[in-house]
Amino acid sequence: MDDDRPDVLLTGLLFYDLVLTGLGKPPTPGEEIWTAGMGCGPGGIANLAVAASRFGLRTCLATVFGDDFYGAYCREVIAGQEGVDLSLSRVARNWPTPVTVALAHGHDRALVTHGQEPPYSQDVLMGDPPEARTALVHIETEPQAWLAKAAANGTRIYADVGWDPTQQWSAELLEQLALCHAFLPNETEAMAYTRTDSAVAALGTLTELVPVAVVTRGGDGALAVDQTTGEYADVPALDIDVVDATGAGDVFGASFVAASLGGWPLEERLRFAVLAAGLSVRHHGGALAAPGWYGVDRWWRSLRDPELRRAYGFLADRIPADVGPPVRHAPVTPPAQPA
């Protein structure tokens, strides 16, 4: 019998992102800098949703859209263009869709956001969450009730975590990993929360808390342990010129889930996620920078480096026959809405 559950269940805050690149140097007060590049599109939780959908996963997103131009544009892109199910999402009257301006410089960026607290919490949006094969979640200090319900439904929880502005790095947050199948923090977060001084040491601590532990290392790649299979993997990053790193971690997470649902060995899952994240930083924005199968196929077909051909040879058997249409990247300005 076919499994008609969503492949991925998501909830979180959505943003309209305006990304400026090619700054040359960070701006200083009183200075005007002209940029060489710009892109706009959905951001925040949309990064995960679009990245997952572009790999052919049935993706269900619960979020809030404002009843403004930015909200309408993001809904059209996410549902109309990318095919994400928004049946759990809501449009809030008289609430502005959060807007973020990202100033991308080198491998990092500075963010300025205009917005207000959303009128609906994650628990209100989710209610009794539908059964799903996986959920990609961003765990926070305050636990979300829907997460325990989803785990009880048999949904496998893949979690990440963000920067703690208080820099307290409360170890209590890690107690939520008892609900999770996998945890995918970056190196800085992993070391801070585990009170360790290396990515390897942090990974060792996390393997005691969750079946699948992954630590991403940016330009140094990623490493992981899967206790369910007894596998360990440590893979390097690709040498790729960075245009905008916004959302690369989200693309990594969605790609890792896609490969995990395919039952791939751990090293293949990790290499695939590193590749997808690497391909995403060549374009503006988070959500619309996701490569999908189309982008991965183009990279594989153009690859001439013999070492990389060997390392990624598994793609010859993994890339589907139909990789879909060319993906749409972030436009410089959004198209005008019909009257």
C-alpha positions as CSV (number, residue, x, y, z in Angstrom):
1,M,0.0,0.0,0.0
2,D,1.3,3.5,-0.9
3,D,2.3,5.7,2.0
4,D,0.2,8.9,1.5
5,R,1.6,10.7,4.5
6,P,3.6,13.9,3.9
7,D,7.3,13.2,3.5
8,V,8.2,16.4,5.5
9,L,6.2,18.4,8.0
10,L,7.5,21.9,8.8
11,T,6.5,24.9,10.9
12,G,8.2,28.2,11.8
13,L,8.5,31.8,10.9
14,L,8.6,33.0,7.3
15,F,10.4,36.1,6.1
16,Y,10.5,38.0,2.8
17,D,14.3,38.2,2.2
18,L,16.1,41.0,0.2
19,V,19.7,39.9,-0.2
20,L,22.5,42.3,-1.3
21,T,25.8,40.8,-2.4
22,G,29.1,42.0,-3.9
23,L,29.6,44.6,-1.2
24,G,33.4,44.5,-1.4
25,K,33.5,45.4,2.3
26,P,31.0,45.8,5.2
27,P,29.4,49.2,5.3
28,T,30.2,51.7,8.0
29,P,27.9,54.4,9.5
30,G,27.4,57.3,7.2
31,E,28.7,55.4,4.2
32,E,26.8,54.4,1.0
33,I,27.9,51.3,-0.8
34,W,26.7,50.2,-4.2
35,T,26.2,46.5,-4.6
36,A,27.0,44.3,-7.6
37,G,24.2,41.8,-6.9
38,M,20.7,41.5,-5.4
39,G,18.0,38.9,-5.0
40,C,14.7,38.6,-3.3
41,G,12.3,35.8,-2.3
42,P,10.9,33.8,0.6
43,G,13.2,33.0,3.6
44,G,13.1,31.6,7.1
45,I,11.1,28.4,7.2
46,A,10.6,28.6,3.5
47,N,14.3,27.7,3.0
48,L,13.6,24.2,4.3
49,A,10.2,23.9,2.6
50,V,11.5,24.8,-0.9
51,A,14.7,22.7,-0.6
52,A,12.7,19.6,0.4
53,S,10.1,20.1,-2.3
54,R,12.7,20.5,-5.0
55,F,13.9,17.0,-4.1
56,G,10.5,15.6,-4.8
57,L,9.4,15.3,-1.2
58,R,5.7,15.9,-0.3
59,T,6.1,18.9,1.9
60,C,3.6,20.4,4.3
61,L,4.3,23.8,5.8
62,A,2.5,25.5,8.7
63,T,3.4,29.2,8.9
64,V,1.8,32.7,9.0
65,F,1.6,35.1,6.0
66,G,0.8,38.7,6.4
67,D,-2.1,40.1,4.3
68,D,0.3,42.3,2.4
69,F,2.3,42.3,-0.8
70,Y,5.2,40.3,0.7
71,G,2.9,37.6,2.1
72,A,1.0,37.2,-1.2
73,Y,4.2,37.0,-3.2
74,C,5.7,34.4,-0.8
75,R,2.5,32.3,-0.9
76,E,2.5,32.3,-4.7
77,V,6.1,31.2,-4.8
78,I,5.9,28.6,-2.1
79,A,2.6,27.0,-3.1
80,G,2.1,28.0,-6.8
81,Q,5.6,27.7,-8.0
82,E,7.2,25.2,-5.7
83,G,4.2,22.9,-4.9
84,V,4.4,23.1,-1.1
85,D,1.2,22.2,0.8
86,L,0.0,25.3,2.8
87,S,-3.2,23.8,4.2
88,L,-1.9,24.2,7.7
89,S,-0.8,27.8,7.2
90,R,-2.8,31.0,7.9
91,V,-3.0,34.5,6.6
92,A,-3.1,37.1,9.4
93,R,-5.0,40.3,8.8
94,N,-3.2,43.6,9.7
95,W,0.0,41.7,10.5
96,P,3.1,42.6,8.4
97,T,5.1,39.7,6.8
98,P,8.6,40.0,8.4
99,V,11.1,41.5,6.0
100,T,14.8,40.8,6.3
101,V,17.6,42.7,4.5
102,A,20.7,40.6,4.3
103,L,24.1,42.1,3.6
104,A,26.2,39.2,2.4
105,H,30.0,39.6,2.6
106,G,32.4,36.7,2.2
107,H,31.2,33.5,3.9
108,D,28.9,35.4,6.3
109,R,26.2,38.0,6.3
110,A,24.6,40.7,8.5
111,L,20.8,40.8,8.9
112,V,18.4,43.6,9.6
113,T,14.7,42.5,10.1
114,H,11.4,44.4,10.3
115,G,8.6,42.5,11.9
116,Q,6.4,41.6,14.9
117,E,5.6,38.5,16.8
118,P,3.3,36.3,14.8
119,P,-0.3,36.1,15.9
120,Y,-0.4,32.3,15.9
121,S,2.1,30.0,17.7
122,Q,3.5,26.8,16.3
123,D,1.3,24.8,18.6
124,V,-1.8,26.7,17.3
125,L,-0.8,26.2,13.7
126,M,-0.1,22.5,14.1
127,G,-2.9,21.6,16.6
128,D,-2.9,17.8,16.4
129,P,-0.2,17.4,13.7
130,P,-0.9,15.1,10.8
131,E,1.0,11.9,10.6
132,A,4.1,12.5,8.5
133,R,7.2,10.5,7.6
134,T,9.6,13.2,9.0
135,A,9.5,16.6,10.5
136,L,12.3,19.2,10.2
137,V,12.2,21.3,13.3
138,H,14.2,24.2,14.9
139,I,14.3,23.4,18.6
140,E,14.2,26.3,21.0
141,T,14.6,26.8,24.8
142,E,10.8,26.6,25.3
143,P,9.6,23.1,24.1
144,Q,6.7,23.0,21.5
145,A,3.8,20.7,22.5
146,W,3.2,19.7,18.9
147,L,6.6,18.1,18.7
148,A,5.8,15.4,21.3
149,K,2.5,14.7,19.5
150,A,4.3,14.3,16.2
151,A,6.9,12.0,17.7
152,A,4.0,9.9,19.2
153,N,2.5,9.7,15.8
154,G,5.6,7.9,14.5
155,T,7.0,11.0,12.8
156,R,10.8,10.9,12.7
157,I,12.1,14.3,14.0
158,Y,15.2,15.8,12.4
159,A,16.2,18.9,14.5
160,D,18.6,21.8,14.3
161,V,19.2,24.7,16.7
162,G,20.1,28.3,16.3
163,W,22.5,30.8,17.8
164,D,21.7,31.7,21.5
165,P,21.9,35.5,21.7
166,T,22.2,35.2,25.5
167,Q,25.2,32.8,25.1
168,Q,23.9,30.8,28.0
169,W,23.7,27.6,25.8
170,S,21.3,25.9,28.3
171,A,21.9,22.2,28.4
172,E,18.2,21.8,29.2
173,L,17.5,22.4,25.5
174,L,19.3,19.1,24.7
175,E,16.6,17.3,26.7
176,Q,14.3,17.7,23.8
177,L,16.6,15.4,21.8
178,A,14.8,12.5,23.5
179,L,12.0,13.1,20.9
180,C,14.4,13.3,18.0
181,H,15.8,10.8,15.5
182,A,18.5,13.2,14.3
183,F,20.2,16.4,15.4
184,L,22.1,18.6,12.9
185,P,23.8,21.6,14.6
186,N,26.7,23.5,13.3
187,E,30.1,23.2,14.8
188,T,29.9,26.4,17.0
189,E,26.4,25.4,18.3
190,A,27.4,21.8,18.9
191,M,30.5,22.7,21.0
192,A,28.7,25.4,22.9
193,Y,25.7,23.2,24.0
194,T,27.9,20.2,24.8
195,R,30.7,22.2,26.6
196,T,33.4,20.6,24.4
197,D,36.3,22.1,22.5
198,S,36.1,20.3,19.1
199,A,33.6,19.1,16.6
200,V,34.6,15.5,17.1
201,A,34.2,15.8,20.9
202,A,30.8,17.5,20.5
203,L,29.7,14.7,18.1
204,G,30.8,12.1,20.7
205,T,28.6,13.7,23.3
206,L,25.6,14.1,20.9
207,T,25.7,10.4,20.0
208,E,24.7,9.6,23.5
209,L,21.6,11.7,23.1
210,V,20.2,11.0,19.7
211,P,20.3,8.1,17.2
212,V,21.8,10.1,14.3
213,A,24.1,13.0,15.2
214,V,25.5,15.4,12.5
215,V,27.9,18.4,13.0
216,T,28.2,20.7,10.1
217,R,31.5,22.6,9.7
218,G,31.0,25.1,6.9
219,G,34.1,25.2,4.7
220,D,35.4,22.1,6.5
221,G,32.5,19.9,5.5
222,A,30.5,17.7,8.0
223,L,30.8,14.7,10.2
224,A,28.2,12.3,11.5
225,V,27.4,9.1,13.4
226,D,24.4,6.9,12.8
227,Q,24.0,4.5,15.7
228,T,21.1,2.7,14.0
229,T,23.6,1.4,11.4
230,G,26.9,1.7,13.2
231,E,28.3,4.1,10.6
232,Y,30.7,7.1,10.9
233,A,31.4,9.6,8.2
234,D,33.5,12.7,7.8
235,V,33.3,14.4,4.4
236,P,35.0,17.6,3.1
237,A,33.2,20.6,1.7
238,L,33.4,21.5,-2.0
239,D,35.6,24.3,-3.3
240,I,32.8,26.7,-4.4
241,D,32.8,30.5,-4.7
242,V,30.3,31.8,-2.2
243,V,27.8,34.4,-3.4
244,D,25.4,34.2,-0.5
245,A,25.5,31.7,2.4
246,T,21.9,32.5,3.5
247,G,20.0,29.3,4.1
248,A,22.9,26.9,3.3
249,G,22.3,25.1,6.6
250,D,18.6,24.6,5.8
251,V,19.4,23.2,2.4
252,F,21.9,20.8,4.1
253,G,19.1,19.6,6.5
254,A,16.5,19.1,3.8
255,S,18.9,17.3,1.6
256,F,20.0,15.0,4.4
257,V,16.4,14.1,5.1
258,A,15.8,13.4,1.4
259,A,18.7,11.1,1.3
260,S,17.7,9.5,4.6
261,L,14.2,8.7,3.3
262,G,15.9,7.0,0.4
263,G,17.8,4.7,2.8
264,W,21.2,5.8,1.6
265,P,24.4,4.9,3.5
266,L,25.6,7.6,5.9
267,E,28.6,8.8,3.8
268,E,26.3,9.2,0.8
269,R,23.8,11.1,2.8
270,L,26.4,13.4,4.2
271,R,28.1,14.0,0.8
272,F,24.8,14.7,-0.8
273,A,23.9,17.3,1.8
274,V,27.3,18.9,1.6
275,L,26.9,19.1,-2.2
276,A,23.4,20.6,-2.1
277,A,24.4,23.2,0.5
278,G,27.5,24.0,-1.6
279,L,25.5,24.5,-4.7
280,S,23.0,26.8,-2.9
281,V,25.6,29.3,-1.9
282,R,26.3,30.1,-5.6
283,H,23.0,32.0,-5.8
284,H,21.2,34.7,-3.9
285,G,18.8,34.0,-1.0
286,G,17.9,30.9,0.9
287,A,14.8,29.2,-0.5
288,L,15.2,29.9,-4.2
289,A,19.0,29.0,-4.1
290,A,18.1,25.4,-3.3
291,P,19.4,23.3,-6.2
292,G,16.9,20.4,-6.3
293,W,17.5,17.4,-8.5
294,Y,17.8,19.6,-11.5
295,G,20.8,21.5,-10.0
296,V,22.5,18.3,-8.7
297,D,22.1,16.7,-12.1
298,R,23.6,19.6,-14.0
299,W,26.6,19.6,-11.6
300,W,27.1,15.9,-12.0
301,R,26.9,16.0,-15.8
302,S,29.4,18.9,-15.9
303,L,31.8,17.4,-13.4
304,R,35.3,16.5,-14.8
305,D,37.4,16.3,-11.7
306,P,38.3,12.5,-11.4
307,E,38.6,12.6,-7.6
308,L,35.1,14.1,-7.3
309,R,33.7,11.7,-9.9
310,R,34.9,8.9,-7.7
311,A,33.6,10.4,-4.4
312,Y,30.2,11.3,-5.9
313,G,29.9,8.3,-8.2
314,F,26.8,7.1,-6.2
315,L,24.9,9.9,-7.9
316,A,24.8,8.0,-11.1
317,D,22.4,5.6,-9.4
318,R,20.6,8.1,-7.2
319,I,19.6,10.9,-9.6
320,P,16.1,10.2,-10.9
321,A,15.4,9.9,-14.6
322,D,13.1,12.9,-14.4
323,V,14.9,15.7,-12.6
324,G,12.1,18.2,-13.2
325,P,12.2,21.6,-14.9
326,P,15.0,24.2,-14.4
327,V,14.8,25.7,-10.9
328,R,13.9,29.4,-10.6
329,H,16.4,31.4,-8.6
330,A,15.8,34.6,-6.7
331,P,14.8,37.5,-9.0
332,V,16.3,41.0,-8.6
333,T,12.7,42.3,-8.1
334,P,9.5,40.3,-7.6
335,P,7.2,40.2,-10.6
336,A,4.2,42.6,-10.5
337,Q,1.0,41.0,-9.1
338,P,-2.0,40.9,-11.3
339,A,-4.6,43.5,-10.5
